[in-house]
């Protein structure tokens, strides 16, 4: 189906069906830019406190390390470990929490808080090497490559424009105090990071609009698809129920027509009846009919009218009824039991032929 044939806007049902499969308008750059912005916001807001806490922890570590007796003891090593882990938690914890919250909110803003397990289902097409090569060499891959290059170029240009004007003032920093130098460099570095982050956010917005447009184009439907969907929804509940009953009746009729061709009917003997056929064309006997109560009685009646052997085996009849559907082969764990029943039926048939 070519894209030229899909000229109609997608219906709500078509959108929901695509969403269940995980097909949504989503930009990876939105999540990445929001995570970066959240981390930068946390560093800007809590940076001085984090630096002070880290400096205090290092002072405590150096003070403890100045006494060798403390360091070599078990209690001293444990204290150093606790101080180091606490310093890592203080330095990384707030930024990590901010980045995690930003990533979750960015994902929810694009696709909502409705996870779909369908997107996680196994699909052989995803590991097909030919499909993978087609994705790598297709027009979408070329676009993604160009987009990545453009993204790096834009962010790099913005960062360069923020750094280059201040290069002349670096000479004035000679002889400045270390504390003042550190504060000045931190301030300039933060300004560069902020401008680069804003550029990344702008790229993410453009990419999201592009992804949304492409997603809408992929969801377009043909006129025939729209007509078929409208026809399905326009059927009254009574008509749909009547069609469902008709389909069930036709399936039951086909099932009953297969009973005379069965090799044996295994019964409960009154509540269950299962008809089996084995013609050698398949690796195991096939279940051609099954039923309970009235349906089981009808299967037994047709089997009697057509001289199909009936064997009473309640456990086997219940097991076959619950583990196999009409048209399927019996499960492997029932091979031995069914083989014994078929062997018994074949022996009886041979004796009857010899008796004649």
KAPEBEL-V757141 format. One record per pair of residues at least 24 apart in sequence whose ideal C-beta (glycine too) atoms are under 10 Angstrom apart, sorted by the first residue. I is the first residue (numbers start at 0). J is the second residue. D is the distance in whole Angstrom. If there is no record, write none. Layout:
i:I j:J d:D
i:I j:J d:D
This chain:
i:0 j:220 d:10
i:0 j:221 d:7
i:0 j:224 d:9
i:1 j:221 d:10
i:2 j:216 d:7
i:2 j:217 d:8
i:2 j:219 d:8
i:3 j:221 d:10
i:4 j:219 d:9
i:4 j:220 d:9
i:4 j:221 d:5
i:4 j:222 d:8
i:4 j:223 d:9
i:4 j:224 d:10
i:5 j:216 d:8
i:5 j:217 d:9
i:5 j:218 d:9
i:5 j:219 d:4
i:5 j:220 d:6
i:5 j:221 d:5
i:5 j:222 d:9
i:5 j:224 d:8
i:6 j:219 d:7
i:6 j:220 d:8
i:6 j:221 d:7
i:6 j:222 d:7
i:6 j:225 d:10
i:7 j:219 d:6
i:7 j:220 d:5
i:7 j:221 d:7
i:7 j:222 d:6
i:7 j:223 d:10
i:7 j:224 d:7
i:7 j:225 d:5
i:7 j:226 d:10
i:8 j:215 d:8
i:8 j:218 d:8
i:8 j:219 d:7
i:8 j:220 d:8
i:8 j:225 d:9
i:9 j:214 d:10
i:9 j:215 d:8
i:9 j:217 d:9
i:9 j:218 d:4
i:9 j:219 d:6
i:9 j:220 d:6
i:9 j:224 d:9
i:9 j:225 d:9
i:9 j:228 d:10
i:10 j:218 d:9
i:10 j:220 d:7
i:10 j:224 d:9
i:10 j:225 d:7
i:10 j:228 d:6
i:10 j:229 d:8
i:10 j:232 d:9
i:11 j:228 d:10
i:12 j:228 d:6
i:12 j:231 d:9
i:12 j:232 d:8
i:13 j:218 d:6
i:13 j:219 d:9
i:13 j:220 d:6
i:13 j:224 d:8
i:13 j:225 d:9
i:13 j:228 d:7
i:14 j:214 d:10
i:14 j:215 d:10
i:14 j:218 d:7
i:16 j:117 d:10
i:16 j:218 d:10
i:17 j:214 d:9
i:17 j:217 d:8
i:17 j:218 d:6
i:18 j:110 d:8
i:18 j:111 d:9
i:18 j:113 d:8
i:18 j:115 d:6
i:18 j:117 d:9
i:18 j:118 d:9
i:19 j:113 d:10
i:19 j:115 d:5
i:19 j:116 d:9
i:19 j:117 d:5
i:19 j:118 d:8
i:20 j:115 d:7
i:20 j:117 d:5
i:20 j:118 d:6
i:20 j:120 d:9
i:20 j:122 d:10
i:21 j:110 d:9
i:21 j:114 d:9
i:21 j:115 d:6
i:21 j:116 d:9
i:21 j:117 d:6
i:21 j:118 d:3
i:21 j:119 d:8
i:21 j:120 d:9
i:22 j:115 d:9
i:22 j:117 d:10
i:22 j:118 d:8
i:22 j:214 d:7
i:22 j:217 d:8
i:22 j:218 d:8
i:23 j:109 d:7
i:23 j:110 d:5
i:23 j:111 d:9
i:23 j:113 d:10
i:23 j:115 d:9
i:23 j:118 d:9
i:23 j:210 d:9
i:23 j:211 d:10
i:23 j:214 d:7
i:24 j:109 d:7
i:24 j:110 d:8
i:24 j:207 d:7
i:24 j:208 d:9
i:24 j:209 d:10
i:24 j:210 d:5
i:24 j:211 d:4
i:24 j:212 d:8
i:24 j:213 d:8
i:24 j:214 d:4
i:24 j:215 d:8
i:24 j:217 d:10
i:24 j:218 d:9
i:25 j:105 d:10
i:25 j:106 d:8
i:25 j:109 d:5
i:25 j:110 d:6
i:25 j:207 d:8
i:25 j:210 d:6
i:25 j:211 d:9
i:25 j:214 d:8
i:26 j:105 d:9
i:26 j:109 d:7
i:26 j:202 d:10
i:26 j:203 d:6
i:26 j:204 d:9
i:26 j:205 d:9
i:26 j:206 d:5
i:26 j:207 d:4
i:26 j:208 d:9
i:26 j:209 d:8
i:26 j:210 d:5
i:26 j:211 d:8
i:27 j:105 d:10
i:27 j:143 d:10
i:27 j:203 d:9
i:27 j:206 d:8
i:27 j:207 d:10
i:27 j:210 d:9
i:28 j:105 d:10
i:28 j:146 d:8
i:28 j:147 d:10
i:28 j:150 d:7
i:28 j:199 d:7
i:28 j:200 d:9
i:28 j:202 d:6
i:28 j:203 d:4
i:28 j:204 d:9
i:28 j:205 d:9
i:28 j:206 d:5
i:28 j:207 d:7
i:28 j:209 d:10
i:28 j:210 d:9
i:29 j:102 d:10
i:29 j:105 d:5
i:29 j:106 d:9
i:29 j:108 d:8
i:29 j:109 d:6
i:29 j:200 d:9
i:29 j:202 d:10
i:29 j:203 d:5
i:29 j:204 d:8
i:29 j:206 d:7
i:29 j:207 d:5
i:29 j:210 d:9
i:30 j:101 d:8
i:30 j:102 d:6
i:30 j:103 d:9
i:30 j:104 d:9
i:30 j:105 d:4
i:30 j:106 d:6
i:30 j:108 d:10
i:30 j:109 d:8
i:30 j:203 d:8
i:31 j:101 d:10
i:31 j:102 d:9
i:31 j:105 d:8
i:31 j:150 d:10
i:31 j:199 d:7
i:31 j:200 d:10
i:31 j:202 d:10
i:31 j:203 d:7
i:32 j:101 d:9
i:32 j:105 d:8
i:32 j:150 d:10
i:32 j:196 d:7
i:32 j:197 d:9
i:32 j:198 d:9
i:32 j:199 d:4
i:32 j:200 d:5
i:32 j:201 d:9
i:32 j:202 d:7
i:32 j:203 d:4
i:32 j:204 d:9
i:32 j:206 d:9
i:32 j:207 d:10
i:33 j:98 d:9
i:33 j:100 d:10
i:33 j:101 d:5
i:33 j:102 d:7
i:33 j:103 d:10
i:33 j:104 d:7
i:33 j:105 d:4
i:33 j:106 d:9
i:33 j:108 d:8
i:33 j:196 d:10
i:33 j:199 d:9
i:33 j:200 d:8
i:33 j:203 d:8
i:34 j:97 d:9
i:34 j:98 d:5
i:34 j:99 d:8
i:34 j:100 d:9
i:34 j:101 d:5
i:34 j:102 d:5
i:34 j:103 d:10
i:34 j:104 d:10
i:34 j:105 d:7
i:35 j:98 d:8
i:35 j:101 d:8
i:35 j:192 d:9
i:35 j:195 d:8
i:35 j:196 d:5
i:35 j:199 d:6
i:35 j:200 d:8
i:35 j:203 d:10
i:36 j:97 d:9
i:36 j:98 d:10
i:36 j:101 d:7
i:36 j:105 d:9
i:36 j:193 d:9
i:36 j:196 d:5
i:36 j:197 d:8
i:36 j:199 d:8
i:36 j:200 d:6
i:36 j:203 d:9
i:37 j:94 d:9
i:37 j:96 d:9
i:37 j:97 d:4
i:37 j:98 d:5
i:37 j:99 d:8
i:37 j:100 d:6
i:37 j:101 d:3
i:37 j:102 d:8
i:37 j:104 d:8
i:37 j:105 d:9
i:37 j:196 d:10
i:38 j:93 d:10
i:38 j:94 d:5
i:38 j:95 d:8
i:38 j:96 d:10
i:38 j:97 d:6
i:38 j:98 d:5
i:38 j:99 d:10
i:38 j:101 d:7
i:38 j:192 d:10
i:38 j:196 d:9
i:39 j:94 d:9
i:39 j:97 d:9
i:39 j:98 d:10
i:39 j:101 d:10
i:39 j:189 d:8
i:39 j:192 d:6
i:39 j:193 d:7
i:39 j:195 d:9
i:39 j:196 d:5
i:39 j:197 d:10
i:40 j:94 d:9
i:40 j:97 d:7
i:40 j:98 d:10
i:40 j:101 d:8
i:40 j:193 d:10
i:40 j:196 d:9
i:41 j:92 d:10
i:41 j:93 d:5
i:41 j:94 d:5
i:41 j:95 d:9
i:41 j:96 d:8
i:41 j:97 d:4
i:41 j:98 d:8
i:41 j:100 d:10
i:41 j:101 d:9
i:42 j:93 d:9
i:42 j:94 d:6
i:42 j:97 d:9
i:42 j:185 d:10
i:42 j:189 d:7
i:42 j:192 d:8
i:43 j:189 d:6
i:43 j:192 d:9
i:43 j:193 d:8
i:44 j:93 d:9
i:44 j:97 d:9
i:45 j:89 d:10
i:45 j:90 d:10
i:45 j:92 d:10
i:45 j:93 d:5
i:45 j:94 d:8
i:45 j:97 d:9
i:46 j:93 d:10
i:46 j:94 d:10
i:46 j:185 d:8
i:46 j:189 d:8
i:47 j:182 d:10
i:47 j:185 d:10
i:48 j:89 d:9
i:48 j:93 d:9
i:49 j:86 d:10
i:49 j:89 d:6
i:49 j:90 d:6
i:49 j:91 d:9
i:49 j:92 d:9
i:49 j:93 d:7
i:49 j:94 d:8
i:50 j:90 d:9
i:50 j:181 d:9
i:50 j:182 d:10
i:50 j:185 d:8
i:51 j:89 d:10
i:52 j:85 d:9
i:52 j:86 d:7
i:52 j:88 d:10
i:52 j:89 d:5
i:52 j:90 d:8
i:53 j:86 d:6
i:53 j:87 d:9
i:53 j:89 d:7
i:53 j:90 d:6
i:54 j:86 d:10
i:55 j:82 d:10
i:55 j:86 d:9
i:55 j:89 d:9
i:56 j:82 d:6
i:56 j:83 d:8
i:56 j:85 d:7
i:56 j:86 d:4
i:56 j:87 d:9
i:56 j:89 d:7
i:56 j:90 d:9
i:57 j:82 d:9
i:57 j:83 d:10
i:57 j:86 d:7
i:59 j:85 d:10
i:59 j:86 d:9
i:60 j:86 d:8
i:105 j:203 d:9
i:105 j:207 d:10
i:108 j:207 d:10
i:109 j:207 d:7
i:109 j:210 d:9
i:109 j:211 d:9
i:139 j:213 d:9
i:142 j:209 d:9
i:142 j:213 d:9
i:143 j:206 d:10
i:146 j:202 d:8
i:146 j:205 d:9
i:146 j:206 d:7
i:146 j:209 d:9
i:149 j:202 d:8
i:149 j:205 d:10
i:150 j:198 d:9
i:150 j:199 d:8
i:150 j:202 d:5
i:150 j:203 d:9
i:150 j:205 d:10
i:150 j:206 d:8
i:153 j:195 d:9
i:153 j:198 d:6
i:153 j:199 d:8
i:153 j:201 d:8
i:153 j:202 d:6
i:154 j:194 d:9
i:154 j:195 d:5
i:154 j:196 d:9
i:154 j:197 d:10
i:154 j:198 d:5
i:154 j:199 d:6
i:154 j:201 d:10
i:154 j:202 d:7
i:155 j:195 d:8
i:155 j:198 d:9
i:156 j:195 d:10
i:156 j:198 d:8
i:157 j:191 d:9
i:157 j:194 d:5
i:157 j:195 d:6
i:157 j:196 d:9
i:157 j:197 d:8
i:157 j:198 d:4
i:157 j:199 d:9
i:157 j:201 d:9
i:158 j:191 d:5
i:158 j:192 d:8
i:158 j:194 d:7
i:158 j:195 d:5
i:158 j:198 d:8
i:159 j:191 d:9
i:159 j:195 d:10
i:160 j:191 d:9
i:160 j:194 d:8
i:160 j:198 d:10
i:161 j:187 d:8
i:161 j:188 d:10
i:161 j:190 d:6
i:161 j:191 d:4
i:161 j:192 d:9
i:161 j:193 d:9
i:161 j:194 d:5
i:161 j:195 d:8
i:161 j:198 d:10
i:162 j:187 d:8
i:162 j:188 d:9
i:162 j:190 d:9
i:162 j:191 d:6
i:162 j:194 d:10
i:165 j:190 d:9
i:165 j:191 d:9
i:250 j:325 d:8
i:251 j:288 d:9
i:251 j:290 d:9
i:251 j:294 d:8
i:251 j:297 d:9
i:251 j:325 d:10
i:253 j:287 d:10
i:253 j:288 d:9
i:253 j:325 d:9
i:253 j:326 d:10
i:254 j:286 d:10
i:254 j:287 d:7
i:254 j:288 d:5
i:254 j:289 d:8
i:254 j:290 d:8
i:254 j:294 d:9
i:254 j:297 d:10
i:254 j:298 d:8
i:254 j:325 d:6
i:254 j:326 d:9
i:255 j:287 d:10
i:255 j:288 d:7
i:255 j:290 d:9
i:255 j:294 d:9
i:255 j:297 d:7
i:255 j:298 d:7
i:255 j:300 d:10
i:255 j:301 d:6
i:256 j:287 d:9
i:256 j:288 d:9
i:256 j:301 d:9
i:257 j:285 d:9
i:257 j:286 d:10
i:257 j:287 d:4
i:257 j:288 d:6
i:257 j:301 d:10
i:257 j:325 d:8
i:257 j:326 d:9
i:258 j:287 d:7
i:258 j:288 d:5
i:258 j:290 d:10
i:258 j:297 d:9
i:258 j:298 d:6
i:258 j:299 d:9
i:258 j:300 d:9
i:258 j:301 d:4
i:258 j:302 d:6
i:258 j:304 d:9
i:258 j:305 d:7
i:258 j:307 d:7
i:259 j:287 d:10
i:259 j:301 d:7
i:259 j:302 d:8
i:259 j:304 d:8
i:259 j:305 d:4
i:259 j:306 d:9
i:259 j:307 d:7
i:260 j:287 d:7
i:260 j:288 d:10
i:260 j:305 d:9
i:260 j:307 d:8
i:261 j:285 d:9
i:261 j:286 d:9
i:261 j:287 d:5
i:261 j:288 d:7
i:261 j:298 d:9
i:261 j:301 d:9
i:261 j:302 d:7
i:261 j:305 d:9
i:261 j:307 d:5
i:261 j:308 d:9
i:262 j:287 d:9
i:262 j:307 d:8
i:262 j:308 d:7
i:262 j:340 d:9
i:262 j:341 d:6
i:262 j:344 d:7
i:262 j:345 d:9
i:262 j:348 d:9
i:263 j:302 d:9
i:263 j:307 d:7
i:263 j:308 d:5
i:263 j:309 d:8
i:263 j:310 d:6
i:263 j:312 d:10
i:263 j:337 d:9
i:263 j:340 d:6
i:263 j:341 d:6
i:263 j:343 d:9
i:263 j:344 d:5
i:263 j:345 d:9
i:264 j:288 d:8
i:264 j:289 d:10
i:264 j:295 d:9
i:264 j:298 d:6
i:264 j:299 d:7
i:264 j:301 d:9
i:264 j:302 d:4
i:264 j:303 d:9
i:264 j:307 d:6
i:264 j:308 d:7
i:264 j:309 d:5
i:264 j:310 d:7
i:264 j:311 d:10
i:264 j:316 d:9
i:264 j:344 d:10
i:265 j:289 d:9
i:265 j:308 d:10
i:265 j:309 d:8
i:265 j:310 d:5
i:265 j:311 d:8
i:265 j:312 d:5
i:265 j:313 d:9
i:265 j:314 d:10
i:265 j:315 d:6
i:265 j:316 d:5
i:265 j:317 d:10
i:265 j:318 d:9
i:265 j:319 d:6
i:265 j:320 d:9
i:265 j:336 d:9
i:265 j:337 d:8
i:265 j:340 d:6
i:266 j:295 d:7
i:266 j:296 d:10
i:266 j:298 d:8
i:266 j:299 d:6
i:266 j:302 d:9
i:266 j:309 d:6
i:266 j:310 d:7
i:266 j:311 d:5
i:266 j:312 d:8
i:266 j:313 d:8
i:266 j:315 d:10
i:266 j:316 d:6
i:267 j:291 d:9
i:267 j:292 d:10
i:267 j:295 d:7
i:267 j:311 d:7
i:267 j:312 d:8
i:267 j:313 d:5
i:267 j:314 d:9
i:267 j:315 d:9
i:267 j:316 d:5
i:267 j:317 d:7
i:267 j:320 d:9
i:268 j:295 d:9
i:268 j:299 d:8
i:268 j:309 d:8
i:268 j:310 d:9
i:268 j:311 d:4
i:268 j:312 d:9
i:268 j:313 d:7
i:268 j:316 d:8
i:269 j:295 d:7
i:269 j:296 d:8
i:269 j:299 d:9
i:269 j:311 d:9
i:269 j:313 d:10
i:270 j:295 d:6
i:270 j:296 d:10
i:270 j:313 d:8
i:270 j:316 d:8
i:270 j:317 d:8
i:270 j:320 d:9
i:271 j:295 d:6
i:271 j:298 d:9
i:271 j:312 d:10
i:271 j:313 d:8
i:271 j:315 d:10
i:271 j:316 d:4
i:271 j:317 d:6
i:271 j:318 d:10
i:271 j:319 d:8
i:271 j:320 d:5
i:271 j:321 d:9
i:272 j:296 d:8
i:272 j:297 d:8
i:272 j:298 d:4
i:272 j:299 d:5
i:272 j:300 d:10
i:272 j:301 d:10
i:272 j:302 d:8
i:272 j:309 d:8
i:272 j:316 d:7
i:272 j:319 d:10
i:272 j:320 d:8
i:273 j:298 d:8
i:273 j:312 d:9
i:273 j:315 d:8
i:273 j:316 d:5
i:273 j:317 d:9
i:273 j:318 d:9
i:273 j:319 d:4
i:273 j:320 d:6
i:273 j:323 d:8
i:273 j:325 d:10
i:273 j:329 d:9
i:273 j:337 d:10
i:274 j:298 d:6
i:274 j:299 d:10
i:274 j:301 d:9
i:274 j:302 d:7
i:274 j:307 d:7
i:274 j:309 d:10
i:274 j:319 d:10
i:274 j:325 d:9
i:275 j:307 d:10
i:275 j:310 d:10
i:275 j:319 d:8
i:275 j:323 d:9
i:275 j:328 d:10
i:275 j:329 d:7
i:275 j:337 d:7
i:275 j:340 d:8
i:275 j:341 d:8
i:275 j:344 d:10
i:276 j:307 d:10
i:277 j:328 d:10
i:277 j:329 d:9
i:277 j:337 d:8
i:277 j:338 d:9
i:277 j:341 d:6
i:281 j:328 d:6
i:282 j:328 d:7
i:282 j:331 d:10
i:282 j:334 d:10
i:283 j:323 d:10
i:283 j:327 d:10
i:283 j:328 d:4
i:283 j:329 d:6
i:283 j:330 d:9
i:283 j:331 d:8
i:283 j:333 d:9
i:283 j:334 d:6
i:283 j:337 d:8
i:283 j:338 d:10
i:284 j:319 d:9
i:284 j:323 d:10
i:284 j:328 d:7
i:284 j:329 d:5
i:284 j:333 d:9
i:284 j:334 d:8
i:284 j:337 d:6
i:284 j:338 d:9
i:284 j:340 d:9
i:284 j:341 d:7
i:285 j:323 d:9
i:285 j:325 d:9
i:285 j:326 d:7
i:285 j:327 d:7
i:285 j:328 d:6
i:285 j:329 d:8
i:286 j:319 d:6
i:286 j:320 d:9
i:286 j:322 d:9
i:286 j:323 d:5
i:286 j:324 d:7
i:286 j:325 d:6
i:286 j:326 d:7
i:286 j:327 d:6
i:286 j:328 d:8
i:286 j:329 d:6
i:286 j:330 d:10
i:286 j:337 d:10
i:287 j:325 d:7
i:287 j:326 d:7
i:287 j:327 d:10
i:288 j:325 d:6
i:288 j:326 d:10
i:289 j:316 d:9
i:289 j:319 d:7
i:289 j:320 d:5
i:289 j:321 d:9
i:289 j:323 d:8
i:289 j:324 d:8
i:289 j:325 d:6
i:290 j:320 d:8
i:290 j:325 d:10
i:291 j:317 d:10
i:291 j:320 d:7
i:295 j:320 d:9
i:306 j:348 d:10
i:307 j:344 d:9
i:308 j:340 d:9
i:308 j:341 d:9
i:308 j:343 d:9
i:308 j:344 d:5
i:308 j:345 d:9
i:308 j:347 d:7
i:308 j:348 d:8
i:309 j:344 d:10
i:310 j:339 d:10
i:310 j:340 d:5
i:310 j:341 d:9
i:310 j:343 d:7
i:310 j:344 d:7
i:310 j:347 d:10
i:312 j:336 d:8
i:312 j:337 d:10
i:312 j:339 d:9
i:312 j:340 d:6
i:312 j:343 d:10
i:315 j:339 d:9
i:315 j:340 d:7
